[in-house]
Amino acid sequence: MIIKSAVFFFHLVIALLLNSFLAVDAQKPDGNESLLGIVGSINSDSVKVLKLISICREKCKVAQYTEARKYADAAMLLSQKANYTNGIAEANNHIGIIYWYIKEYDNALSFHLKALEIYQSEQSKSGIAFTFTRIGHAYADMPDYDKALNYFKKALNLELELNNPINISKNLNLIGFIYTKQKEYDKALKYYFETFELVHTHNYIRGQAAIHHDIAQVYLQQNKIDEALKFSKKGLEISLQVGESKMTEEAYGGLEKIYVAKKDFKAAYEARLKYDEILFALSDADHAGKIRQMEMDYEYDKKLAEDRIKLENEKALASVKLASQRRLIYFSLIGIILTILFSVFIYRSYVKQQRANKLLKETQQQLIEIEKMAAIGIVASRMAHEILNPLNFINNFSEISEELMDEITPSLKNEARENARIISDNLKKIKEHGQKAATIVKQIESHSQKGTTHEFFDTEKIV
């Protein structure tokens, strides 16, 4: 009886959670890609899950991380309800990818490890290989290059067994990336050119964009500026063709570094403007997503608390009805015993009511605190974002101006040279204080993401 009740309660919770996702999605329909449309139009649970995962992946590519998480969570709930093991693993991996995009690498790693455990129990080589690659990504950005290299090599060995050229090229590229970070440039180029051959042989456009960018960065480190520029320009051209914001941002960033090394500051400045334009667009989308996520979390927690109270009240009401029926039956048989049982029932009902009242008060207090914290976090996040954008421009332009003054100063006469030196010193002070201000704003932004903004504004802790 207890086991059946537990199973019923589990399915009830799953249904409530899934309905909450569908209710939110139905308010803002998204054509054929809406959750309601997918769940209602597809009969197979496994096909529904794969469709949700596919949309989650596309949302990540355009930095819509809150929307991506909604589809991943829906895929997780459907997979659990249908006992679809592969779907649970896929959902865990894609939630991990979302955390990786927003640079929460510990959370990303925890979800990838859950997926790995499932794939290993199912002996799915393709799933294990994909998860090894994702774990390598998390370690690479922590950074822990030795662990990252180990996981990328394990993934490569499995992909070679499976004979999947695209995934082989991805892991070759990632191994080259780690060797680049470790400054082993000959090894890096060896793996990069193996990747270059594979992606062109199999016409893998996205891989072509990435490998051109990576080879350019190695040549830049080796001070082979012309070769670096050639590969970087081609990589940018392909990135624009692919149309992924994150990849295009990296391409412009790499091109800026090469132009600076070439001392073509005008071209570097133009590349930087393009880089900042994409970066700010991604930042705006990310901030809006995080604010929306906080609002959704608040509404979700509130609804869950209300459902829990409603369920407790229904159980209490059912208990009252059952006891009343028993009381009427036994009243005709033994009056004294009925009186005792009735008294006991009244006492127990009173205790339950007191507990329900206490739970209601605690829940209301929690909702008030959650609302306060959400409001503080939203204000701090928006304020930090708005201040950080002009600070970035101050820092970037002061740095470029300082480099230009360093070039101009030697050609000036004594008095003009002294004035140029004073201007250069002033620019350094502007840059120093601008970076200090940017650091403070980033601290506020970091606290707002963790939900601890109030700790930053505690005057006893501000240095």
DAQUI-V574368 format. One record per residue. N is the residue number from 1. SS is DSSP state (A for helix, B for strand, O for the rest). OMEGA is omega in whole degrees, 0 to 359 (* if undefined). NEAR is the number of other ideal C-beta (glycine too) atoms within 12 Angstrom. Layout:
[[N & SS & OMEGA & NEAR] [N & SS & OMEGA & NEAR]]
This chain:
[[1 & O & 180 & 7] [2 & A & 181 & 8] [3 & A & 179 & 9] [4 & A & 179 & 10] [5 & A & 179 & 12] [6 & A & 179 & 12] [7 & A & 178 & 15] [8 & A & 181 & 15] [9 & A & 179 & 18] [10 & A & 180 & 18] [11 & A & 177 & 19] [12 & A & 179 & 20] [13 & A & 179 & 21] [14 & A & 181 & 24] [15 & A & 179 & 20] [16 & A & 180 & 24] [17 & A & 181 & 27] [18 & A & 178 & 32] [19 & A & 178 & 24] [20 & A & 176 & 29] [21 & A & 182 & 34] [22 & A & 180 & 29] [23 & A & 179 & 22] [24 & A & 183 & 30] [25 & A & 182 & 29] [26 & A & 179 & 18] [27 & A & 179 & 15] [28 & O & 184 & 17] [29 & O & 183 & 16] [30 & O & 178 & 21] [31 & A & 181 & 13] [32 & A & 183 & 14] [33 & A & 181 & 26] [34 & O & 177 & 27] [35 & A & 182 & 39] [36 & A & 180 & 27] [37 & A & 181 & 21] [38 & A & 184 & 36] [39 & A & 183 & 32] [40 & A & 188 & 15] [41 & A & 183 & 16] [42 & O & 183 & 19] [43 & O & 184 & 11] [44 & O & 179 & 16] [45 & A & 182 & 26] [46 & A & 178 & 23] [47 & A & 176 & 21] [48 & A & 182 & 33] [49 & A & 180 & 38] [50 & A & 178 & 25] [51 & A & 179 & 29] [52 & A & 179 & 45] [53 & A & 180 & 38] [54 & A & 179 & 22] [55 & A & 176 & 33] [56 & A & 181 & 39] [57 & A & 181 & 28] [58 & A & 178 & 22] [59 & A & 179 & 28] [60 & A & 183 & 35] [61 & A & 180 & 26] [62 & O & 173 & 25] [63 & O & 175 & 32] [64 & O & 191 & 33] [65 & A & 178 & 38] [66 & A & 177 & 30] [67 & A & 179 & 36] [68 & A & 181 & 39] [69 & A & 178 & 37] [70 & A & 180 & 42] [71 & A & 178 & 42] [72 & A & 178 & 42] [73 & A & 178 & 38] [74 & A & 177 & 43] [75 & A & 179 & 43] [76 & A & 181 & 36] [77 & A & 178 & 34] [78 & A & 181 & 37] [79 & A & 178 & 35] [80 & A & 180 & 27] [81 & A & 181 & 28] [82 & A & 184 & 25] [83 & O & 181 & 17] [84 & O & 189 & 27] [85 & A & 181 & 25] [86 & A & 178 & 28] [87 & A & 178 & 35] [88 & A & 179 & 35] [89 & A & 179 & 37] [90 & A & 181 & 41] [91 & A & 177 & 40] [92 & A & 180 & 40] [93 & A & 183 & 47] [94 & A & 171 & 44] [95 & A & 175 & 40] [96 & A & 179 & 39] [97 & A & 178 & 37] [98 & A & 178 & 39] [99 & A & 178 & 31] [100 & A & 179 & 33] [101 & A & 182 & 38] [102 & O & 171 & 32] [103 & O & 173 & 21] [104 & O & 193 & 26] [105 & A & 178 & 28] [106 & A & 177 & 18] [107 & A & 178 & 24] [108 & A & 182 & 33] [109 & A & 182 & 33] [110 & A & 179 & 22] [111 & A & 178 & 35] [112 & A & 179 & 40] [113 & A & 175 & 26] [114 & A & 179 & 28] [115 & A & 181 & 41] [116 & A & 179 & 32] [117 & A & 180 & 22] [118 & A & 181 & 29] [119 & A & 179 & 30] [120 & A & 178 & 20] [121 & A & 179 & 16] [122 & A & 182 & 21] [123 & O & 179 & 13] [124 & O & 183 & 24] [125 & A & 181 & 23] [126 & A & 178 & 24] [127 & A & 179 & 32] [128 & A & 181 & 33] [129 & A & 179 & 36] [130 & A & 182 & 36] [131 & A & 174 & 38] [132 & A & 179 & 39] [133 & A & 181 & 43] [134 & A & 177 & 45] [135 & A & 176 & 41] [136 & A & 177 & 40] [137 & A & 182 & 36] [138 & A & 180 & 35] [139 & A & 181 & 30] [140 & A & 183 & 33] [141 & A & 181 & 27] [142 & A & 353 & 21] [143 & O & 171 & 19] [144 & O & 192 & 22] [145 & A & 180 & 24] [146 & A & 179 & 18] [147 & A & 179 & 23] [148 & A & 181 & 33] [149 & A & 179 & 32] [150 & A & 181 & 21] [151 & A & 178 & 35] [152 & A & 179 & 38] [153 & A & 177 & 26] [154 & A & 177 & 27] [155 & A & 180 & 38] [156 & A & 180 & 33] [157 & A & 179 & 22] [158 & A & 180 & 29] [159 & A & 175 & 30] [160 & A & 176 & 21] [161 & A & 181 & 16] [162 & A & 180 & 21] [163 & O & 178 & 13] [164 & O & 187 & 23] [165 & A & 183 & 23] [166 & A & 180 & 27] [167 & A & 175 & 35] [168 & A & 181 & 33] [169 & A & 179 & 37] [170 & A & 183 & 36] [171 & A & 172 & 39] [172 & A & 179 & 40] [173 & A & 182 & 45] [174 & A & 176 & 42] [175 & A & 176 & 39] [176 & A & 178 & 38] [177 & A & 180 & 38] [178 & A & 178 & 35] [179 & A & 175 & 31] [180 & A & 179 & 32] [181 & A & 179 & 28] [182 & O & 177 & 22] [183 & O & 174 & 15] [184 & O & 192 & 22] [185 & A & 179 & 25] [186 & A & 177 & 17] [187 & A & 181 & 22] [188 & A & 181 & 32] [189 & A & 177 & 31] [190 & A & 180 & 21] [191 & A & 181 & 35] [192 & A & 181 & 38] [193 & A & 170 & 25] [194 & A & 177 & 28] [195 & A & 181 & 38] [196 & A & 181 & 32] [197 & A & 182 & 21] [198 & A & 184 & 30] [199 & A & 177 & 32] [200 & A & 178 & 21] [201 & A & 183 & 16] [202 & O & 175 & 20] [203 & O & 179 & 14] [204 & O & 190 & 27] [205 & A & 182 & 24] [206 & A & 178 & 27] [207 & A & 177 & 36] [208 & A & 178 & 34] [209 & A & 183 & 37] [210 & A & 186 & 40] [211 & A & 175 & 41] [212 & A & 179 & 41] [213 & A & 184 & 44] [214 & A & 178 & 43] [215 & A & 179 & 40] [216 & A & 181 & 41] [217 & A & 177 & 38] [218 & A & 178 & 38] [219 & A & 177 & 32] [220 & A & 179 & 31] [221 & A & 179 & 27] [222 & O & 179 & 21] [223 & O & 174 & 14] [224 & O & 193 & 22] [225 & A & 183 & 23] [226 & A & 178 & 18] [227 & A & 179 & 24] [228 & A & 182 & 31] [229 & A & 180 & 31] [230 & A & 181 & 21] [231 & A & 182 & 35] [232 & A & 179 & 41] [233 & A & 179 & 26] [234 & A & 178 & 27] [235 & A & 178 & 40] [236 & A & 180 & 35] [237 & A & 181 & 22] [238 & A & 179 & 29] [239 & A & 178 & 35] [240 & A & 177 & 22] [241 & A & 179 & 18] [242 & A & 175 & 25] [243 & O & 176 & 18] [244 & O & 186 & 26] [245 & A & 184 & 30] [246 & A & 181 & 32] [247 & A & 179 & 34] [248 & A & 176 & 35] [249 & A & 180 & 29] [250 & A & 180 & 32] [251 & A & 178 & 40] [252 & A & 179 & 35] [253 & A & 178 & 32] [254 & A & 180 & 40] [255 & A & 178 & 42] [256 & A & 180 & 36] [257 & A & 181 & 28] [258 & A & 178 & 37] [259 & A & 177 & 31] [260 & A & 178 & 27] [261 & A & 180 & 28] [262 & O & 182 & 25] [263 & O & 172 & 15] [264 & O & 191 & 19] [265 & A & 177 & 25] [266 & A & 179 & 16] [267 & A & 178 & 23] [268 & A & 179 & 30] [269 & A & 179 & 25] [270 & A & 177 & 18] [271 & A & 180 & 34] [272 & A & 178 & 30] [273 & A & 178 & 23] [274 & A & 179 & 28] [275 & A & 181 & 30] [276 & A & 180 & 26] [277 & A & 179 & 22] [278 & A & 181 & 30] [279 & A & 181 & 28] [280 & A & 178 & 24] [281 & A & 178 & 22] [282 & A & 181 & 30] [283 & A & 178 & 30] [284 & A & 180 & 23] [285 & A & 182 & 29] [286 & A & 180 & 33] [287 & A & 179 & 32] [288 & A & 179 & 23] [289 & A & 181 & 30] [290 & A & 178 & 38] [291 & A & 179 & 28] [292 & A & 179 & 26] [293 & A & 178 & 32] [294 & A & 179 & 32] [295 & A & 179 & 23] [296 & A & 179 & 27] [297 & A & 180 & 26] [298 & A & 181 & 27] [299 & A & 180 & 23] [300 & A & 179 & 27] [301 & A & 179 & 24] [302 & A & 181 & 24] [303 & A & 180 & 23] [304 & A & 178 & 23] [305 & A & 179 & 25] [306 & A & 179 & 22] [307 & A & 180 & 23] [308 & A & 179 & 24] [309 & A & 179 & 25] [310 & A & 180 & 20] [311 & A & 178 & 21] [312 & A & 179 & 23] [313 & A & 178 & 21] [314 & A & 178 & 16] [315 & A & 179 & 19] [316 & A & 179 & 26] [317 & A & 178 & 18] [318 & A & 179 & 15] [319 & A & 178 & 21] [320 & A & 181 & 22] [321 & A & 180 & 16] [322 & A & 180 & 16] [323 & A & 179 & 25] [324 & A & 178 & 20] [325 & A & 178 & 14] [326 & A & 182 & 20] [327 & A & 180 & 25] [328 & A & 181 & 15] [329 & A & 185 & 15] [330 & A & 181 & 20] [331 & A & 181 & 17] [332 & O & 183 & 11] [333 & O & 184 & 13] [334 & O & 183 & 14] [335 & A & 183 & 13] [336 & A & 181 & 12] [337 & A & 180 & 17] [338 & A & 180 & 21] [339 & A & 179 & 15] [340 & A & 181 & 15] [341 & A & 179 & 23] [342 & A & 179 & 23] [343 & A & 179 & 16] [344 & A & 180 & 17] [345 & A & 179 & 25] [346 & A & 180 & 18] [347 & A & 181 & 15] [348 & A & 178 & 18] [349 & A & 179 & 22] [350 & A & 179 & 16] [351 & A & 179 & 16] [352 & A & 180 & 23] [353 & A & 178 & 20] [354 & A & 178 & 15] [355 & A & 179 & 19] [356 & A & 178 & 25] [357 & A & 179 & 18] [358 & A & 179 & 16] [359 & A & 179 & 23] [360 & A & 179 & 21] [361 & A & 179 & 16] [362 & A & 181 & 17] [363 & A & 178 & 25] [364 & A & 179 & 18] [365 & A & 179 & 15] [366 & A & 180 & 21] [367 & A & 178 & 24] [368 & A & 180 & 17] [369 & A & 179 & 19] [370 & A & 181 & 25] [371 & A & 178 & 21] [372 & A & 182 & 18] [373 & A & 179 & 26] [374 & A & 180 & 31] [375 & A & 178 & 22] [376 & A & 182 & 27] [377 & A & 181 & 36] [378 & A & 180 & 27] [379 & A & 182 & 22] [380 & A & 181 & 37] [381 & A & 180 & 38] [382 & A & 181 & 26] [383 & A & 181 & 23] [384 & A & 181 & 32] [385 & A & 183 & 30] [386 & A & 180 & 20] [387 & A & 187 & 24] [388 & A & 182 & 34] [389 & A & 178 & 25] [390 & A & 177 & 18] [391 & A & 178 & 27] [392 & A & 178 & 29] [393 & A & 178 & 24] [394 & A & 182 & 26] [395 & A & 182 & 30] [396 & A & 183 & 29] [397 & A & 178 & 23] [398 & A & 180 & 28] [399 & A & 179 & 28] [400 & A & 180 & 28] [401 & A & 179 & 26] [402 & A & 179 & 28] [403 & A & 178 & 23] [404 & A & 179 & 22] [405 & A & 179 & 29] [406 & A & 179 & 23] [407 & A & 185 & 16] [408 & A & 189 & 20] [409 & A & 183 & 23] [410 & O & 184 & 13] [411 & O & 184 & 11] [412 & O & 176 & 18] [413 & O & 191 & 12] [414 & A & 184 & 10] [415 & A & 179 & 10] [416 & A & 179 & 16] [417 & A & 179 & 18] [418 & A & 178 & 14] [419 & A & 178 & 17] [420 & A & 179 & 25] [421 & A & 179 & 21] [422 & A & 178 & 16] [423 & A & 179 & 23] [424 & A & 178 & 27] [425 & A & 179 & 19] [426 & A & 179 & 18] [427 & A & 177 & 27] [428 & A & 179 & 22] [429 & A & 177 & 17] [430 & A & 180 & 26] [431 & A & 182 & 27] [432 & A & 183 & 19] [433 & A & 176 & 18] [434 & A & 179 & 28] [435 & A & 177 & 22] [436 & A & 179 & 18] [437 & A & 179 & 22] [438 & A & 179 & 26] [439 & A & 180 & 20] [440 & A & 181 & 24] [441 & A & 179 & 30] [442 & A & 176 & 25] [443 & A & 178 & 26] [444 & A & 181 & 32] [445 & A & 179 & 32] [446 & A & 178 & 25] [447 & A & 182 & 28] [448 & A & 178 & 34] [449 & A & 181 & 31] [450 & A & 183 & 23] [451 & O & 182 & 26] [452 & O & 184 & 20] [453 & A & 182 & 29] [454 & A & 179 & 22] [455 & A & 180 & 21] [456 & A & 183 & 29] [457 & O & 173 & 20] [458 & O & 189 & 13] [459 & O & 181 & 9] [460 & O & 183 & 8] [461 & O & 181 & 12] [462 & O & 181 & 12] [463 & O & * & 10]]
